Amino acid sequence: MSTSSSKKVIYAALAGNSVIALIKFIAAFLSGSSAMLSEGIHSLVDTGNQGLLLYGLKQAKKPADKQFPFGHGKEIYFWSFIVALLIFAVGAGISIYEGIHHILNPSTMGDPTLSYIVLGLAIIFEGAAWSFALKEFTRSKGKWGYIEAVKRGKDPSMFVVLFEDSAAMLGLIIAFSGIALAQYTGNPFYDGLASILIGLILGGTAVWLAYETKSLLIGESANPEVVQAIQKIVSEYREVSSINEILTMHMGPDYLLVTMNIDFDNNILTGELEKIITKIDLQIKQACPIVKRIFIEAEAWSVSSQASQQP
């Protein structure tokens, strides 16, 4: 997924959630609905999260410097992880608290008509944002399944927005059901229960997001297809006796660091070896544009292994 596509999805979600959050808070104030208040908090948190994702994308584009020689690509991983924490701590925490408080201290709910109108409009706007995010994600995932694409994806900003929008759609349906049940039965318990369920959905979403972004933040390797492509390119050189090791790490969605330990033919002269390494470097970068830096150790594996085992 390109950065421009990610930004389009985030901007679409940001615009929709900003308006929806304001309307939800007005409806919650007039109706006294706990579920509607939780939905307002949910949209407000989502709006702030999308702002953080945009900030992360901007920071990730900063050029490399002496302090960060491999660039700032991991900024988007860090801010995606922060988004997951905010969803859990703020969105889920406040929604569950508000629901429990409403159940323990029930109050008569006002006319829910405005709430129904707001929820209906929110479903339309949120559904449009969700549909746009799903379309972009489907286009970018290629042949992978949705779950596999999330696990293999290196740009968390895309699936973070998709997760948020999916949780928002489910939360809207629960809020609508909770308010309707509270009105039909005259029991505010269902309104509070809906708020708790919304909080649990947000909590589950946050845990999954944190799990998926953690490995990227720590330093996740390239997908197997990329490693195989690199290995195929190197192995085609007749001067290469063996490829002892290929290590990769994503420094950002579009920045891959590659290190290799290669055993070359012992009869190659130093000058010729430099030319071969230059050719390998250029060919790999042309075949895999996300590869930005390549480091090659030209030595026998036995020598390298002995050196690494020394204290």
C-alpha positions in Angstrom: 0.0 0.0 0.0 1.5 3.3 -1.0 1.7 6.2 1.4 -0.6 8.3 -0.7 -3.3 5.6 -0.5 -2.8 5.3 3.2 -3.3 9.1 3.6 -6.5 9.1 1.5 -8.0 6.4 3.8 -6.9 8.3 6.9 -8.2 11.7 5.7 -11.6 10.1 4.7 -11.9 8.6 8.2 -10.7 11.8 9.9 -13.3 14.0 8.1 -16.1 11.6 8.9 -15.3 10.9 12.5 -14.8 14.6 13.3 -18.4 15.5 12.3 -19.9 12.3 13.7 -18.2 12.8 17.1 -19.7 16.3 17.5 -23.2 15.1 16.5 -23.0 12.1 18.9 -22.1 14.3 21.9 -25.0 16.6 21.2 -27.4 13.6 20.9 -25.9 12.1 24.1 -26.4 15.4 26.0 -30.0 15.7 24.9 -31.1 12.1 25.3 -29.0 11.1 28.4 -28.0 7.9 26.7 -24.9 6.1 28.0 -24.4 4.2 24.8 -24.6 7.4 22.7 -22.0 9.0 25.0 -19.7 6.0 24.5 -20.1 6.3 20.8 -19.2 10.0 21.0 -16.1 9.0 22.9 -15.4 6.3 20.4 -15.5 8.7 17.5 -13.5 11.3 19.3 -10.7 8.8 20.0 -10.8 7.6 16.4 -10.4 11.3 15.2 -7.4 11.8 17.5 -5.9 8.5 16.4 -6.1 9.4 12.7 -4.4 12.6 13.5 -1.6 10.6 15.1 -1.3 8.3 12.1 -1.0 11.3 9.8 1.7 12.7 12.1 3.5 9.4 12.0 3.5 9.2 8.2 4.9 12.7 8.1 7.7 11.9 10.6 8.5 8.7 8.7 9.4 10.7 5.6 12.1 12.7 7.4 15.5 12.0 5.8 18.3 10.0 7.5 20.8 11.9 9.7 23.7 11.1 11.9 21.5 10.1 14.8 19.2 8.0 12.7 21.3 6.7 9.8 18.6 4.4 8.5 15.9 7.1 8.5 12.7 7.6 10.5 10.5 5.0 8.8 9.7 3.3 12.1 7.9 6.4 13.3 4.7 5.0 11.7 5.1 1.8 13.7 5.6 3.7 16.9 2.5 5.9 16.4 0.4 3.0 15.3 1.3 1.3 18.6 0.3 4.4 20.5 -3.0 4.5 18.7 -3.7 0.9 19.9 -2.9 2.0 23.5 -5.2 5.0 23.2 -8.1 2.9 21.9 -7.6 0.5 24.9 -7.0 3.1 27.6 -9.3 5.9 26.6 -11.9 4.4 24.3 -12.4 1.1 26.0 -11.8 2.2 29.5 -14.2 5.2 29.5 -16.9 3.3 27.6 -16.8 0.4 30.1 -16.7 2.8 33.1 -19.7 4.8 31.7 -21.7 1.6 31.1 -21.1 0.3 34.6 -21.9 3.7 36.1 -25.1 3.9 34.2 -26.2 0.4 35.3 -25.4 1.1 39.0 -26.9 4.5 38.9 -29.8 4.3 36.3 -31.5 7.4 35.1 -34.5 8.0 33.0 -33.5 8.3 29.3 -34.9 11.2 27.4 -36.5 11.1 23.9 -34.2 8.8 21.9 -35.5 10.1 18.5 -32.5 12.3 18.0 -30.2 9.4 18.9 -31.8 7.2 16.3 -31.3 9.9 13.7 -27.7 10.4 14.6 -26.9 6.7 14.7 -28.5 6.3 11.3 -26.5 9.1 9.8 -23.4 7.8 11.5 -23.9 4.3 10.0 -24.1 5.9 6.6 -21.0 8.1 7.0 -19.0 5.4 8.9 -20.1 2.8 6.3 -18.8 5.0 3.5 -15.4 5.4 5.3 -15.3 1.7 6.1 -16.1 0.8 2.5 -13.3 3.1 1.2 -10.8 1.6 3.6 -11.8 -2.0 2.7 -11.6 -1.2 -1.0 -8.0 0.2 -0.6 -7.0 -2.7 1.6 -8.5 -5.3 -0.8 -6.6 -3.7 -3.7 -3.3 -3.7 -1.8 -3.5 -7.2 -0.3 -3.3 -9.0 -3.7 -3.6 -12.8 -3.5 -3.4 -12.9 0.3 -6.4 -13.5 2.5 -7.5 -10.7 4.8 -6.0 -12.1 8.0 -2.8 -13.1 6.2 -2.5 -9.6 4.7 -2.7 -8.0 8.1 0.0 -10.4 9.4 2.3 -9.8 6.4 1.5 -6.1 5.9 4.3 -3.7 6.6 2.1 -0.5 6.6 0.0 -0.6 9.8 -1.7 2.7 9.0 -3.9 1.0 6.5 -5.2 -1.9 8.7 -5.4 0.3 11.8 -8.0 2.5 10.1 -9.8 -0.6 8.7 -9.9 -2.1 12.3 -11.2 1.2 13.7 -13.9 1.5 11.1 -15.0 -2.1 11.6 -15.2 -1.6 15.3 -17.1 1.6 14.8 -19.7 -0.1 12.6 -20.2 -2.8 15.1 -20.4 -0.3 17.9 -23.1 1.7 16.1 -25.3 -1.4 15.7 -24.9 -2.3 19.4 -25.7 1.3 20.5 -28.8 1.3 18.3 -29.9 -2.0 19.7 -29.2 -0.9 23.3 -31.1 2.3 23.0 -34.0 0.5 21.3 -34.2 -2.1 24.0 -34.0 0.5 26.8 -36.9 2.4 25.2 -39.0 -0.7 24.5 -38.6 -2.2 28.0 -38.3 1.0 29.9 -35.2 -0.5 31.6 -32.0 1.7 31.2 -29.9 -1.4 32.0 -29.7 -2.2 28.2 -28.4 1.2 27.5 -25.6 0.7 30.0 -24.9 -2.8 28.7 -24.5 -1.5 25.2 -21.9 0.9 26.5 -20.0 -1.9 28.1 -20.1 -4.0 25.0 -18.8 -1.1 22.9 -15.9 -0.8 25.4 -15.1 -4.5 25.1 -15.1 -4.3 21.3 -12.7 -1.4 21.5 -10.5 -3.3 24.0 -10.4 -6.4 21.7 -9.5 -4.2 18.7 -6.8 -2.4 20.6 -5.2 -5.7 21.8 -5.1 -7.1 18.2 -3.7 -3.8 16.8 -1.0 -3.8 19.5 -0.1 -7.4 18.8 0.2 -6.8 15.0 2.3 -3.6 15.3 4.6 -4.9 18.0 6.6 -7.1 15.7 7.0 -4.3 13.2 8.2 -1.9 15.9 10.7 -4.4 17.2 12.1 -5.2 13.7 10.2 -7.6 11.4 11.8 -9.4 8.5 10.7 -9.2 4.9 8.1 -11.5 3.5 9.4 -14.9 2.4 8.8 -14.0 -1.3 11.1 -11.0 -1.1 13.9 -13.1 0.6 13.5 -15.8 -2.1 13.8 -13.2 -4.8 17.0 -11.9 -3.3 18.4 -15.4 -2.9 17.6 -16.3 -6.5 19.4 -13.2 -7.9 22.5 -13.8 -5.9 22.6 -17.6 -6.6 22.7 -16.9 -10.3 26.2 -15.4 -10.2 28.7 -18.1 -11.0 31.3 -16.4 -8.8 29.1 -17.2 -5.7 30.0 -20.5 -4.1 27.2 -20.4 -1.5 24.9 -18.1 0.3 25.4 -18.6 4.0 22.9 -16.2 5.4 20.4 -13.6 4.4 19.0 -11.3 7.1 16.3 -8.6 6.5 14.6 -6.0 8.6 11.9 -3.4 7.8 13.0 0.0 8.8 9.6 1.3 7.5 6.8 0.2 5.2 9.0 1.0 2.1 12.5 0.7 3.6 14.1 -2.8 3.8 17.6 -3.4 5.2 19.4 -6.5 3.9 22.6 -8.1 5.1 24.1 -11.2 3.5 27.0 -13.5 4.2 28.3 -14.9 0.9 31.1 -17.3 0.2 32.7 -16.2 -3.1 35.1 -18.1 -5.3 38.5 -17.9 -3.7 40.2 -17.2 -7.1 38.4 -13.9 -7.6 40.6 -10.8 -7.4 39.7 -8.0 -5.1 38.9 -5.5 -7.9 36.6 -8.1 -9.6 34.9 -8.9 -6.3 34.0 -5.3 -5.8 32.4 -5.1 -9.3 30.4 -8.3 -8.6 29.1 -6.9 -5.3 28.2 -3.7 -7.0 26.2 -5.6 -9.6 24.4 -7.7 -7.0 23.5 -4.6 -5.0 22.1 -2.8 -8.1 20.2 -5.8 -9.4 18.5 -6.5 -6.1 17.4 -2.9 -5.7 16.0 -2.8 -9.2 14.1 -6.1 -8.6 12.9 -5.1 -5.1 12.5 -1.3 -4.9 11.8 -1.5 -1.1 15.4 -2.6 -0.6 17.2 0.6 0.3 20.5 -0.6 1.9 22.5 -3.8 1.4 25.5 -5.0 3.3 27.4 -8.0 2.1 30.0 -10.0 4.0 32.3 -11.7 1.6 33.7 -14.6 3.6 33.4 -18.3 4.2 30.6 -19.2 6.6 33.0 -21.2 8.9 35.1 -18.0 9.4 32.1 -15.9 10.2 30.6 -18.5 12.6 33.9 -18.7 14.5 34.1 -14.9 14.8 30.6 -14.6 16.1 31.2 -17.2 18.8 34.2 -15.5 20.2 33.6 -13.5 23.4 
